[in-house]
Amino acid sequence: MATKCPMCDNPVEEGMKFCNICGSPLDTPQAPAEPVQSAPVQPNTPVAPVHPMYQQTNQNSYRQPMQYQQPMQQYMPNQQYAATPSMTYRLPTDDAPKVKKSLGAGRKVLAIFFCFFLFLTGVITMLFCGVRKSFTKENIKKTVTGLESLADMRLGKLDSDDPDQQQTLAEFVYSELPKDVTDRITEKDVEDLLNDKKVRAIFADSIGEVMEYYTGESDTLEVDAEKIIKSLKKYESTIEDYTGQKLTEEDYNGIRKSVEEFNESDLQDMLGDNDKDTKDAINMIRKFFSDAPLYILLGIAGFFALLVVLVCGRFFSTTLMNLGVTSALAGGLVFFAGRFGEGRARDALDGKISDVVVDLLCDGVIKNFTSIGLIVLIVGIVLIAASVILKITKSIVGK
């Protein structure tokens, strides 16, 4: 008996399963679907669920109308299946293992070594910069002109603490003047002359030449009589106002002779050519100044080596932190050592060496050393802050 298709009213023969016009299924009795048998499994073994799409094996969906085709999303209740016909399985992002990168043991040891090396070379470099800056003629001139009384400055001896064996600068200068000059002026005139600002500037230049000898910039140290005479001629009016006498050519010749004798005898005694401790001290200072550029180069090499170890490991924030901590430690140590060591240095050197040398060491070397340490400390703090800010920024961007 002929029936009609429920969808298109097309006459269909009895026994047909699908309409030959629209392909719709006909209401004919269907054989029950046989359950899919899974392979036997061992006890306590998890069984993977069979996707429902693969259980409908006895029904052909070829040329089925759209309302009879099941949407693909029905079979993808979770986001762990890709929305593609290939049914690619995707691991959930939250459950993915976190891979944490870290420096290896060898790199950590190298980083610690170079940080410590950079710390030592930084301290040596700052010491060199402080001493070098203090022993310039400009700084010496500032120190000498800042003394309360240049004439009362004591010329101490390293091997004597007895004030009776020490001379003031005025006494020393007066004792070295020719007799024909001392017959016309007194020691008080010499004191007033030495305390004049213009004469202090001349004396500061002479001290600068002595420091150049001590630091190794000059191999020989001799007082230049012509420089002294040139300066005296420049300030003849000042000298005449203090002494009441005008210097003549005979006076200048006497100065040349006194300076020559001073260079041959007294100067060598002052420099300590017969004093082994003083000679060793001068050689040590010279050696320091000759080796200091090497220390600076080693410090720069250590800095770049640290960058190679850490930056090549792609740990820029770690590099900033290590450099910051190293700089802060070196600068802080130098700053606090100079800050609390100035007073003790003055007490220890008082009466043992010349006042001008004490002022140069304390006001020049130690204060410059302290200021450089403070700058390095501030730089270290800035690097640490930059590292922390970089880490916070990365964590915010990562979220």
Secondary structure as UniProt FT lines:
FT   STRAND          3..4
FT   TURN            6..8
FT   STRAND          11..12
FT   TURN            14..15
FT   TURN            20..22
FT   TURN            43..44
FT   HELIX           52..55
FT   TURN            62..63
FT   HELIX           66..68
FT   HELIX           72..75
FT   TURN            79..80
FT   TURN            85..86
FT   TURN            94..95
FT   HELIX           105..134
FT   HELIX           137..145
FT   TURN            151..152
FT   STRAND          154..155
FT   TURN            158..159
FT   HELIX           163..165
FT   STRAND          167..168
FT   HELIX           169..176
FT   HELIX           179..182
FT   TURN            183..184
FT   HELIX           187..194
FT   HELIX           197..214
FT   TURN            215..216
FT   HELIX           225..234
FT   HELIX           236..243
FT   HELIX           249..261
FT   HELIX           262..266
FT   HELIX           267..271
FT   TURN            272..274
FT   HELIX           276..311
FT   TURN            312..314
FT   HELIX           316..349
FT   TURN            350..352
FT   HELIX           355..359
FT   HELIX           360..366
FT   HELIX           367..398
//
